[in-house]
Amino acid sequence: MPERVVTVVPEAGLHARPASAFVRTANEYDCDLRVGAAEDADGDLVDARSMLAVTSLGVGHGDRVRLAADGADADGALDALEELLSTPEGNDEDQ
């Protein structure tokens, strides 16, 4: 299962609007996507398609998260989620 560790750039972390965009993006791909705290290597990863699960992680700006994907679109999904988490909030509004 491919994994990546990403530092969260949006000031709001994975709360409210950024979490909604994260979940929406995760649901665009045909694979199992999981997310969790990078520092907790043995910790459980939660379903990246669930708004409740993602916001319950309490991820803030500057935190590192571990993304894991399994399935046909795994690499594309990881690329998209990494880009979303690495882009400051508001930089996508002009598109």
C-alpha positions in Angstrom: 0.0 0.0 0.0 1.6 3.3 -1.1 2.0 5.9 1.6 3.2 9.5 1.9 3.9 11.8 4.8 2.7 15.4 4.1 3.0 18.6 6.2 -0.3 20.5 6.3 0.1 24.0 4.9 -3.5 25.5 5.1 -3.7 27.8 8.2 -7.0 26.0 9.3 -5.4 22.6 9.1 -8.0 19.9 8.4 -10.9 21.7 9.9 -14.1 23.0 8.2 -13.5 24.2 4.6 -10.1 22.5 4.1 -11.4 19.2 5.5 -14.4 19.4 3.1 -12.1 19.9 0.1 -9.9 17.0 1.3 -12.9 14.6 1.6 -14.4 15.8 -1.7 -11.1 15.1 -3.4 -10.7 11.7 -1.7 -14.1 10.7 -3.0 -13.1 11.4 -6.6 -10.8 8.4 -6.7 -11.5 4.7 -7.0 -9.3 3.4 -4.1 -9.2 2.9 -0.4 -7.8 6.1 1.2 -6.7 6.4 4.8 -5.2 9.3 6.8 -3.7 9.7 10.2 -1.0 11.4 12.3 2.5 10.8 10.9 4.1 10.8 14.3 1.8 7.9 15.4 3.3 5.3 13.0 1.5 2.4 14.8 -1.8 4.4 15.1 -4.9 3.7 13.3 -5.6 5.5 10.0 -9.1 6.8 9.4 -11.2 6.8 6.3 -10.2 9.8 4.2 -13.7 9.8 2.6 -15.4 10.6 5.9 -15.7 14.2 7.0 -16.4 13.2 10.6 -13.3 10.9 10.7 -11.0 13.5 9.1 -12.1 16.4 11.3 -11.8 14.1 14.4 -8.1 13.8 13.8 -7.6 17.4 15.0 -4.9 18.1 12.4 -3.6 21.7 12.5 -1.4 23.9 10.4 2.2 22.5 10.3 1.2 19.0 11.5 2.4 16.0 9.5 -0.1 13.4 8.3 0.3 10.0 6.8 -1.7 9.2 3.7 -2.2 5.6 2.5 -4.0 4.4 -0.6 -4.8 1.0 -2.0 -6.4 0.4 -5.4 -6.4 1.4 -9.1 -6.2 5.2 -8.5 -3.8 5.1 -5.5 -1.0 7.1 -7.0 -3.3 9.7 -8.5 -5.2 10.1 -5.2 -2.0 10.5 -3.2 -0.8 13.1 -5.7 -4.1 15.1 -5.4 -4.3 14.9 -1.6 -0.6 15.9 -1.2 -1.1 18.9 -3.5 -4.2 19.9 -1.6 -2.5 19.7 1.8 0.6 21.5 0.5 -1.2 24.5 -0.9 -2.1 27.5 1.3 -5.8 28.0 1.6 -7.2 30.6 -0.8 -4.7 29.9 -3.6 -7.3 27.8 -5.5 -10.1 30.4 -5.4 -9.1 32.1 -8.6 -9.5 29.0 -10.7 
